[in-house]
């Protein structure tokens, strides 16, 4: 199952969606997104907890 994070669910006015193969990878990608798109130098423990609480699973998309 693919791990999915919708940036808007964290509280940002952002349509960004992160898809990853693991929770760890999704959190790393979210941290990079926060840094490059939202200018956050550091992701606080509170934001990490929020991210973990909103991670959803979806079936892997078929490749063509």
N, CA, C and O atoms as CSV, one atom per row, in Angstrom:
chain,resi,resn,atom,element,x,y,z
A,1,UNK,N,N,0.841,-1.189,0.000
A,1,UNK,CA,C,0.000,0.000,0.000
A,1,UNK,C,C,0.885,1.252,0.000
A,1,UNK,O,O,1.926,1.311,0.655
A,2,UNK,N,N,0.434,2.227,-0.748
A,2,UNK,CA,C,1.138,3.497,-0.833
A,2,UNK,C,C,0.707,4.386,0.329
A,2,UNK,O,O,-0.478,4.462,0.656
A,3,UNK,N,N,1.671,5.055,0.948
A,3,UNK,CA,C,1.394,6.015,2.019
A,3,UNK,C,C,1.169,7.377,1.378
A,3,UNK,O,O,1.953,7.799,0.528
A,4,UNK,N,N,0.102,8.070,1.781
A,4,UNK,CA,C,-0.273,9.337,1.160
A,4,UNK,C,C,-0.454,10.412,2.226
A,4,UNK,O,O,-1.083,10.185,3.259
A,5,UNK,N,N,0.111,11.586,1.952
A,5,UNK,CA,C,-0.057,12.755,2.813
A,5,UNK,C,C,-0.570,13.897,1.939
A,5,UNK,O,O,0.028,14.214,0.911
A,6,UNK,N,N,-1.676,14.509,2.349
A,6,UNK,CA,C,-2.199,15.706,1.684
A,6,UNK,C,C,-1.770,16.900,2.536
A,6,UNK,O,O,-2.163,17.022,3.696
A,7,UNK,N,N,-0.969,17.768,1.951
A,7,UNK,CA,C,-0.427,18.907,2.693
A,7,UNK,C,C,-1.528,19.738,3.347
A,7,UNK,O,O,-1.359,20.216,4.468
A,8,UNK,N,N,-2.632,19.910,2.669
A,8,UNK,CA,C,-3.738,20.710,3.199
A,8,UNK,C,C,-4.218,20.169,4.552
A,8,UNK,O,O,-4.655,20.938,5.408
A,9,UNK,N,N,-4.136,18.844,4.745
A,9,UNK,CA,C,-4.593,18.235,6.003
A,9,UNK,C,C,-3.671,18.553,7.176
A,9,UNK,O,O,-4.044,18.369,8.335
A,10,UNK,N,N,-2.467,19.031,6.869
A,10,UNK,CA,C,-1.543,19.423,7.936
A,10,UNK,C,C,-1.839,20.847,8.391
A,10,UNK,O,O,-1.425,21.262,9.474
A,11,UNK,N,N,-2.572,21.601,7.542
A,11,UNK,CA,C,-2.938,22.956,7.912
A,11,UNK,C,C,-2.424,24.015,6.956
A,11,UNK,O,O,-2.623,25.207,7.195
A,12,UNK,N,N,-1.768,23.607,5.879
A,12,UNK,CA,C,-1.272,24.564,4.895
A,12,UNK,C,C,-2.305,24.762,3.785
A,12,UNK,O,O,-3.074,23.852,3.474
A,13,UNK,N,N,-2.315,25.945,3.197
A,13,UNK,CA,C,-3.155,26.214,2.039
A,13,UNK,C,C,-2.363,25.751,0.816
A,13,UNK,O,O,-1.799,26.564,0.083
A,14,UNK,N,N,-2.331,24.445,0.610
A,14,UNK,CA,C,-1.455,23.832,-0.385
A,14,UNK,C,C,-2.117,22.564,-0.912
A,14,UNK,O,O,-2.658,21.767,-0.145
A,15,UNK,N,N,-2.067,22.392,-2.217
A,15,UNK,CA,C,-2.651,21.203,-2.831
A,15,UNK,C,C,-1.632,20.070,-2.989
A,15,UNK,O,O,-1.910,19.088,-3.678
A,16,UNK,N,N,-0.464,20.192,-2.364
A,16,UNK,CA,C,0.574,19.176,-2.478
A,16,UNK,C,C,0.120,17.825,-1.932
A,16,UNK,O,O,-0.544,17.741,-0.899
A,17,UNK,N,N,0.496,16.775,-2.654
A,17,UNK,CA,C,0.200,15.411,-2.237
A,17,UNK,C,C,1.489,14.608,-2.328
A,17,UNK,O,O,2.170,14.630,-3.353
A,18,UNK,N,N,1.818,13.910,-1.271
A,18,UNK,CA,C,3.022,13.078,-1.223
A,18,UNK,C,C,2.596,11.631,-1.227
A,18,UNK,O,O,1.714,11.223,-0.471
A,19,UNK,N,N,3.233,10.859,-2.086
A,19,UNK,CA,C,2.989,9.408,-2.138
A,19,UNK,C,C,4.328,8.715,-1.993
A,19,UNK,O,O,5.297,9.072,-2.664
A,20,UNK,N,N,4.381,7.716,-1.111
A,20,UNK,CA,C,5.626,7.008,-0.855
A,20,UNK,C,C,5.325,5.553,-0.513
A,20,UNK,O,O,4.184,5.187,-0.228
A,21,UNK,N,N,6.366,4.739,-0.547
A,21,UNK,CA,C,6.216,3.307,-0.275
A,21,UNK,C,C,6.214,2.977,1.208
A,21,UNK,O,O,5.773,1.896,1.600
A,22,UNK,N,N,6.707,3.904,2.048
A,22,UNK,CA,C,6.763,3.644,3.489
A,22,UNK,C,C,6.476,4.938,4.247
A,22,UNK,O,O,6.568,6.034,3.695
A,23,UNK,N,N,6.128,4.786,5.518
A,23,UNK,CA,C,5.884,5.955,6.359
A,23,UNK,C,C,7.149,6.799,6.464
A,23,UNK,O,O,7.090,8.025,6.375
A,24,UNK,N,N,8.289,6.145,6.652
A,24,UNK,CA,C,9.558,6.866,6.779
A,24,UNK,C,C,9.840,7.699,5.530
A,24,UNK,O,O,10.215,8.868,5.627
A,25,UNK,N,N,9.656,7.093,4.361
A,25,UNK,CA,C,9.895,7.805,3.108
A,25,UNK,C,C,8.907,8.971,2.963
A,25,UNK,O,O,9.294,10.053,2.521
A,26,UNK,N,N,7.650,8.762,3.328
A,26,UNK,CA,C,6.646,9.823,3.245
A,26,UNK,C,C,7.013,10.992,4.156
A,26,UNK,O,O,6.867,12.150,3.767
A,27,UNK,N,N,7.485,10.696,5.358
A,27,UNK,CA,C,7.872,11.754,6.291
A,27,UNK,C,C,9.083,12.524,5.775
A,27,UNK,O,O,9.143,13.746,5.915
A,28,UNK,N,N,10.048,11.822,5.177
A,28,UNK,CA,C,11.221,12.496,4.604
A,28,UNK,C,C,10.806,13.406,3.450
A,28,UNK,O,O,11.281,14.536,3.336
A,29,UNK,N,N,9.919,12.906,2.603
A,29,UNK,CA,C,9.443,13.703,1.477
A,29,UNK,C,C,8.640,14.912,1.972
A,29,UNK,O,O,8.740,15.998,1.401
A,30,UNK,N,N,7.854,14.729,3.019
A,30,UNK,CA,C,7.077,15.832,3.586
A,30,UNK,C,C,8.006,16.902,4.159
A,30,UNK,O,O,7.745,18.096,4.010
A,31,UNK,N,N,9.082,16.481,4.810
A,31,UNK,CA,C,10.051,17.435,5.358
A,31,UNK,C,C,10.705,18.235,4.242
A,31,UNK,O,O,10.888,19.446,4.372
A,32,UNK,N,N,11.057,17.575,3.153
A,32,UNK,CA,C,11.654,18.266,2.014
A,32,UNK,C,C,10.642,19.234,1.381
A,32,UNK,O,O,10.999,20.351,1.007
A,33,UNK,N,N,9.398,18.805,1.265
A,33,UNK,CA,C,8.335,19.660,0.738
A,33,UNK,C,C,8.164,20.898,1.633
A,33,UNK,O,O,8.058,22.020,1.136
A,34,UNK,N,N,8.138,20.686,2.934
A,34,UNK,CA,C,7.980,21.800,3.878
A,34,UNK,C,C,9.124,22.801,3.728
A,34,UNK,O,O,8.909,24.011,3.808
A,35,UNK,N,N,10.332,22.299,3.513
A,35,UNK,CA,C,11.498,23.163,3.375
A,35,UNK,C,C,11.463,23.938,2.056
A,35,UNK,O,O,11.637,25.157,2.044
A,36,UNK,N,N,11.239,23.232,0.952
A,36,UNK,CA,C,11.347,23.872,-0.359
A,36,UNK,C,C,10.111,24.692,-0.730
A,36,UNK,O,O,10.237,25.740,-1.364
A,37,UNK,N,N,8.930,24.236,-0.348
A,37,UNK,CA,C,7.708,24.930,-0.758
A,37,UNK,C,C,7.246,25.941,0.292
A,37,UNK,O,O,6.777,27.027,-0.049
A,38,UNK,N,N,7.381,25.578,1.570
A,38,UNK,CA,C,6.838,26.417,2.635
A,38,UNK,C,C,7.908,27.173,3.438
A,38,UNK,O,O,7.577,27.900,4.374
A,39,UNK,N,N,9.189,27.004,3.073
A,39,UNK,CA,C,10.262,27.757,3.713
A,39,UNK,C,C,10.544,27.377,5.157
A,39,UNK,O,O,11.127,28.164,5.903
A,40,UNK,N,N,10.139,26.181,5.555
A,40,UNK,CA,C,10.389,25.746,6.936
A,40,UNK,C,C,11.807,25.169,7.032
A,40,UNK,O,O,12.158,24.245,6.298
A,41,UNK,N,N,12.616,25.722,7.942
A,41,UNK,CA,C,13.975,25.208,8.126
A,41,UNK,C,C,13.976,23.878,8.864
A,41,UNK,O,O,14.801,23.004,8.596
A,42,UNK,N,N,13.042,23.736,9.794
A,42,UNK,CA,C,12.989,22.537,10.626
A,42,UNK,C,C,11.529,22.134,10.816
A,42,UNK,O,O,10.650,22.977,10.989
A,43,UNK,N,N,11.298,20.828,10.781
A,43,UNK,CA,C,9.954,20.308,11.030
A,43,UNK,C,C,9.880,19.934,12.507
A,43,UNK,O,O,10.613,19.060,12.969
A,44,UNK,N,N,9.006,20.591,13.236
A,44,UNK,CA,C,8.912,20.381,14.675
A,44,UNK,C,C,8.320,19.008,14.995
A,44,UNK,O,O,7.647,18.409,14.157
A,45,UNK,N,N,8.571,18.515,16.199
A,45,UNK,CA,C,7.966,17.248,16.621
A,45,UNK,C,C,6.438,17.278,16.540
A,45,UNK,O,O,5.813,16.251,16.273
A,46,UNK,N,N,5.835,18.447,16.768
A,46,UNK,CA,C,4.384,18.568,16.675
A,46,UNK,C,C,3.903,18.356,15.240
A,46,UNK,O,O,2.878,17.712,15.012
A,47,UNK,N,N,4.648,18.900,14.278
A,47,UNK,CA,C,4.281,18.719,12.871
A,47,UNK,C,C,4.473,17.257,12.463
A,47,UNK,O,O,3.652,16.708,11.729
A,48,UNK,N,N,5.543,16.630,12.932
A,48,UNK,CA,C,5.767,15.209,12.632
A,48,UNK,C,C,4.611,14.375,13.181
A,48,UNK,O,O,4.125,13.471,12.501
A,49,UNK,N,N,4.169,14.668,14.400
A,49,UNK,CA,C,3.042,13.942,14.993
A,49,UNK,C,C,1.778,14.153,14.166
A,49,UNK,O,O,1.016,13.212,13.948
A,50,UNK,N,N,1.552,15.374,13.707
A,50,UNK,CA,C,0.388,15.661,12.865
A,50,UNK,C,C,0.480,14.887,11.556
A,50,UNK,O,O,-0.507,14.305,11.106
A,51,UNK,N,N,1.673,14.879,10.939
A,51,UNK,CA,C,1.870,14.134,9.693
A,51,UNK,C,C,1.547,12.656,9.886
A,51,UNK,O,O,0.841,12.054,9.077
A,52,UNK,N,N,2.067,12.086,10.955
A,52,UNK,CA,C,1.821,10.662,11.217
A,52,UNK,C,C,0.333,10.382,11.397
A,52,UNK,O,O,-0.155,9.320,11.012
A,53,UNK,N,N,-0.384,11.337,11.983
A,53,UNK,CA,C,-1.805,11.114,12.247
A,53,UNK,C,C,-2.666,11.202,10.987
A,53,UNK,O,O,-3.780,10.679,10.960
A,54,UNK,N,N,-2.152,11.868,9.934
A,54,UNK,CA,C,-2.974,12.044,8.737
A,54,UNK,C,C,-2.519,11.178,7.558
A,54,UNK,O,O,-3.125,11.230,6.488
A,55,UNK,N,N,-1.466,10.389,7.743
A,55,UNK,CA,C,-1.028,9.503,6.666
A,55,UNK,C,C,-2.134,8.501,6.368
A,55,UNK,O,O,-2.668,7.857,7.271
A,56,UNK,N,N,-2.464,8.381,5.107
A,56,UNK,CA,C,-3.470,7.431,4.650
A,56,UNK,C,C,-2.803,6.390,3.767
A,56,UNK,O,O,-1.709,6.609,3.246
A,57,UNK,N,N,-3.462,5.271,3.606
A,57,UNK,CA,C,-2.973,4.226,2.703
A,57,UNK,C,C,-3.908,4.136,1.512
A,57,UNK,O,O,-5.126,4.247,1.652
A,58,UNK,N,N,-3.332,3.935,0.349
A,58,UNK,CA,C,-4.150,3.702,-0.830
A,58,UNK,C,C,-3.483,2.598,-1.657
A,58,UNK,O,O,-2.274,2.380,-1.580
A,59,UNK,N,N,-4.289,1.929,-2.426
A,59,UNK,CA,C,-3.769,0.868,-3.275
A,59,UNK,C,C,-2.777,1.458,-4.268
A,59,UNK,O,O,-2.969,2.566,-4.768
A,60,UNK,N,N,-1.736,0.721,-4.543
A,60,UNK,CA,C,-0.729,1.173,-5.500
A,60,UNK,C,C,-1.365,1.367,-6.858
A,60,UNK,O,O,-2.226,0.592,-7.273
A,61,UNK,N,N,-0.937,2.400,-7.541
A,61,UNK,CA,C,-1.453,2.682,-8.873
A,61,UNK,C,C,-0.765,1.767,-9.881
A,61,UNK,O,O,0.443,1.546,-9.795
A,62,UNK,N,N,-1.508,1.245,-10.811
A,62,UNK,CA,C,-0.876,0.402,-11.829
A,62,UNK,C,C,0.031,1.223,-12.720
A,62,UNK,O,O,-0.278,2.369,-13.045
A,63,UNK,N,N,1.144,0.642,-13.113
A,63,UNK,CA,C,2.058,1.327,-14.033
A,63,UNK,C,C,1.729,0.918,-15.450
A,63,UNK,O,O,1.329,-0.217,-15.708
A,64,UNK,N,N,1.896,1.825,-16.336
A,64,UNK,CA,C,1.561,1.559,-17.754
A,64,UNK,C,C,2.810,1.438,-18.552
A,64,UNK,O,O,2.750,1.215,-19.762
